[in-house]
Amino acid sequence: MESTQDTQTNTCIIGGEILIDIKKTIFELEKSQKQETMLSQFGKRSAFQILISTVLSARTKDTTTIPISKALFEKYPNAKSLAKADIKTLHKILYGIGFYKVKSVRIKEISKILLEKFNGQVPKTLEELISLPGVGRKTANCVLVYAFKVPSIPVDVHVHRISNRLGWIKTKTPEESEQELMKIVPQELWIEVNEHFVVHGQTICKPISPMCSKCCVFKMCKRIDVKTNR
């Protein structure tokens, strides 16, 4: 699918047809939302803590990740302390997190690598971040956005679903969605996409039967593959 972008109007043009005003969509979402994503709530945490929190959050509800990660960092606030942590102690702290035993090993490994290769600091490039065990593109991009404010588009299930549902893109995987979104979303808005799409996906634009009657961008949405709505 060919796509271009009108930089003056911030309008996405796909196949020669004006599809949607991306800037207006993101503005309307921002204006209507009263809550923040988990990572946005972690704004005062260090880059290390945001990295580890993101790794822990995979396949785990935010309501579980938030208190458990808080308990973890009270005991192990940085790479140096976590690298020395007893694995059984980590199991006890992380119990409740999805795959907590695997993640206990993983975050300990990450801490050791940060100490050995990066002087205990979290790297600020995608390439270096994805070299860490258990860190894929989504996690790396989350760290870039929420820890360093580097323009990136972390694509999780919400971002993938909503961008396709809106009709912005037509993709099958989050990885494809990331590449296509970077082509059509103005770079100054990249940081905003994950924050607002995740909140929208958690509260309004549900996977099944989205709450279209309460959606602030209903008129701008193509509702691709929406069978039923509320």
DOPAZA-639727 format. One record per residue (C-alpha): residue in three letters; x, y, z. Coordinates in steps of 0.5 Angstrom, whole numbers, plus 500, padded with zeros to 3 digits. Example, Ala and Ser with C-alpha at 12.3 -4.5 7.8 and 13.67 -1.06 7.14 Angstrom:
residues 2
ALA525491516;SER527498514;
This chain:
residues 230
MET500500500;GLU503507498;SER503512503;THR505519503;GLN504525508;ASP502532508;THR507536513;GLN503542512;THR496539515;ASN499533518;THR494529514;CYS495522512;ILE494520505;ILE494513503;GLY493511495;GLY492518493;GLU486519498;ILE486523504;LEU485518510;ILE485522516;ASP487528520;ILE492524525;LYS494530529;LYS487531530;THR485524532;ILE491524537;PHE489531540;GLU482529541;LEU484522545;GLU489526549;LYS483531551;SER478526553;GLN483521557;LYS483522564;GLN488516566;GLU495515564;THR499508562;MET503505567;LEU509507564;SER507514564;GLN505513572;PHE513511572;GLY515518570;LYS519519576;ARG523512576;SER530511573;ALA531509566;PHE533502569;GLN527502573;ILE523503567;LEU526498563;ILE525492568;SER518494569;THR517494562;VAL520487562;LEU516485568;SER509487565;ALA509482559;ARG503478559;THR502481566;LYS496486568;ASP498493570;THR495492576;THR499487578;THR506490575;ILE505496579;PRO505494586;ILE510488585;SER515492581;LYS515498587;ALA517492592;LEU522490587;PHE525497587;GLU525498594;LYS530493595;TYR534493589;PRO533500586;ASN539499581;ALA543495576;LYS548494581;SER544491587;LEU539487582;ALA545484579;LYS547481586;ALA540479588;ASP539472590;ILE534468585;LYS530465591;THR528472594;LEU527475587;HIS522469586;LYS518471592;ILE518478590;LEU516477583;TYR510472585;GLY504474581;ILE508476575;GLY507472569;PHE513467568;TYR516470574;LYS521465575;VAL524466568;LYS523474569;SER527473575;VAL533470571;ARG532475566;ILE532481570;LYS538479573;GLU542478567;ILE540484564;SER543488570;LYS549484569;ILE550486562;LEU548493564;LEU554493569;GLU559490564;LYS558493558;PHE554500559;ASN557502566;GLY551500569;GLN547505565;VAL541504560;PRO543505553;LYS539510549;THR539507542;LEU534501539;GLU540497537;GLU543497544;LEU537496548;ILE535490543;SER541486545;LEU539485552;PRO536479553;GLY528479553;VAL528486550;GLY524486543;ARG523492539;LYS516494543;THR520494550;ALA526498547;ASN521503544;CYS518504551;VAL524505554;LEU526510549;VAL519514549;TYR518514557;ALA525514560;PHE529518554;LYS523522550;VAL526519544;PRO521519538;SER519512537;ILE513508536;PRO512502541;VAL507498538;ASP503493543;VAL496490542;HIS492496543;VAL496500538;HIS496495533;ARG489494533;ILE487501534;SER491504528;ASN488498523;ARG481499526;LEU482507525;GLY484505517;TRP490508518;ILE494502516;LYS493495514;THR498490517;LYS498483520;THR503484526;PRO505489531;GLU512489527;GLU509491521;SER505496524;GLU511500527;GLN514501520;GLU508503517;LEU506508523;MET513511522;LYS511512515;ILE505516516;VAL505519523;PRO509526524;GLN515524528;GLU513530533;LEU507525535;TRP511519535;ILE511519543;GLU504520543;VAL501514540;ASN503509545;GLU500513551;HIS494515548;PHE492508544;VAL494504550;VAL489508554;HIS484508549;GLY484501548;GLN484499555;THR478503556;ILE474504550;CYS476501544;LYS476494546;PRO478488542;ILE471485542;SER465490542;PRO468497543;MET465502546;CYS464506540;SER458510543;LYS463513548;CYS469514543;CYS471521542;VAL474519535;PHE468515532;LYS467520526;MET474519524;CYS474512525;LYS473507519;ARG471501524;ILE475496520;ASP473489522;VAL468491528;LYS463486528;THR459489534;ASN460495538;ARG456498544;
